[in-house]
Amino acid sequence: MKTLRFIILLLLCCHFCLGQNKQIDSLKIELSKAQTDTTKVLIYEKLMHVAPDDKAGIEYGLQGLELAKSIRYDVGEILCGNEVGFLMVQSDYYRSIPILIATKDLCEKTHNQLELVRALGLLGYAYGDVDYQKALLYYRECEKLMAKENLSENIMPISTAMGYLYKDHGNLDTALTYLQKGYQLSLNSDKYPIRPNSFYKHFGEIYYKKGQKDLAMFYFKQSIAAFKGKPEGQTYQGIALIFRDKNQLDSAKFYAKKSLEVEQKESRPTYIIQSANLLFELYRPNPAQALKYHLIATNTKDSLFNQEKVTQIEKLAYEEREKTARNQRRIEAHQTDFENKIRIYALSALVIGISLFTFFLYRNNKNKQKANALLHQQKEEI
């Protein structure tokens, strides 16, 4: 999801410029002169934005995040948490998830709705490759909150993000609906974080999976042209698949290799595995070459899905389910307590009412008895 990664990068105000090194040096000087820890946190957050690569950005972000936690600076912790969590998604989404969950919880605690939208969207993105249902849940929460707060998709392009998720998990018609909505928003607004030409590759993938390969090839070529011959690796992979299906194996190998080259350069393990597996299939008649690509796929998969990381993500999922269950039990307990209090108040009111009624009835009877006695006495005197 290189496109989605670029989108969220824009959303979090991550921008680079020609004077990047000067910016970093200037910010480091500011950091050394900063008088307060809150100022230092905000400088670390700025350094993430101009860091030369994700690794450096993560280092700055973690320093800012830890400092913000130590001084209980909620705003700084939220800003650093969202950004560093995002930067980690591509290289180690298992580590990014707990950071983003903590950021989400803090946003809810402090009622920071704008950053909560981002945290929810980023959690959907982080879970996209490992837990489809949980990713969809976070995206829907994000979509619902944006509607409630009347927030523009210029802040978080949730329609496009959900379209990517549906596409990657085979829900093609729904994916097309969401992506077409995102595409129209992009056409109608210069402020939309995704430009129209970024949709071509995704349309190509959808139409390929729907069996409309000529239309898929059209969009893949549109993507190559739009990115001036340097598209995402998935674009090359889509073209390779079409040539494979047409039994034009030399062309299929050529584009599959270009795909693998791009994905390795970008260090995107999920797509490295896909490209290597395709090349393994194409080179099956050549055992030596096939083994080469099989090892690339296997080694990448082992590093991505080792047991320790699987255990970690399962633990996170369990802890989150337990937290949700505890919150639900707390809500139910409060509701039960409230209902019991209402019953007690109602019963007390009823008892008081009956007591008052009995008292007034008794008093009326006494007054009647006195009046009758007085009348009887008066008659006797007459």
C-alpha positions, 0 to 999 in steps of 0.5 A: 500500500505505498499509495496509502502510506504516502497519503497518510504521510501527507495527512500527518503533515510529513513534508520534505524539501530541498533544504532538509539537512539545514532544517534538521541542523536548525531543529537540533540547535533549537533542541539543545537550547530548549528550556522546557521539556514540552518544547523538546517534545514538539521539536522531536515531532518536527524532526520526524517530519524532516528525517531523511528516512523512516528509521531516523524518523522513528528514532526521533519519534520514540525519543519525543514519545518517551519524553512526553510520557515522562512529563505527562504531556498528552498533546505531545504524546498523541502527536508523536504516537500517531506519527511514530506508529505510522512510520513503524507500520511498513517496517514492523507493524507489530510494534506500531499497533500497541503505540497506536492503541495507546494513542487512540486511548489517550485521544478518547480520554482527552476528547481529541477528536481530530487526532482520534480520527487519525489514530483510528485510520492508522490502526485500520491501516496497521491491521490491514495485512494481519487482521481484516476484521479488526482493520475494517472495525477501526476504519468503520469507527473512523468513518462514523466519527468523521460523519458525527464530527462533520470532518472532511475527507481532506483530513483522512481519506477514509473512503479510499482507505476502505477501498484499498482494504476491500480490494486487498481482501477480494470484496471487489464491487464494494472496493470499486464503489469506495475507490470511485468515491475517493477518485471523485473527491480527488477530482473535485478538490485540490486539497484531497490528499490523493491525486487522481493518478494514484487510483489507476493502479488500484482500478487495474488490480480490481479489473484484473481480478474481475477478469477484465484484463484489457481494462486492467492493462489500460489502467496499469499503463495509465499508472506508469505514464502518470508516475513517469515510468517509475510506478509502484512495484504492484503496477509491474506485478499486475502487468506481469500477471496479465502477460502470464495469463496470455502465456507471454512468459518472457514479458511476464518475467521482465515485469515481475523482476521489475516489481521485485526490484522496486519492492526490495528497494522500498523494503516492503516485505508483503509485496516482496513475497508476492513478487518472489512467489510469482517469479518462482512460478514463472521459473519453475522449469528452471530449478536453479532460478526457481529456488532463488526466488523461493528462498527470497519469498521464504526468508522474507516470510520468516522474518515477517511472520516469526512466532514471537511476532505472531504471539505478540499480536495475539496478545495485543488482540486478547488484551484489547478484547479484555479491555472492551469486555471490561468497559462493557461490564463497567457500563452494564454495572453502572446501568444496573446500579442506576436502575436499582437506584431508580427502583429504590427511589420509586419504592421510597416515594411510594412508601412516603406517599402511602404514609402521607395518605394514611396520615391524612386519612387518619387525621381526617377521621379524627377530625370527623370523630371530633366533629360528630362528638361535638354535634352529638353534645350540642343535640343533647344540650338542646 
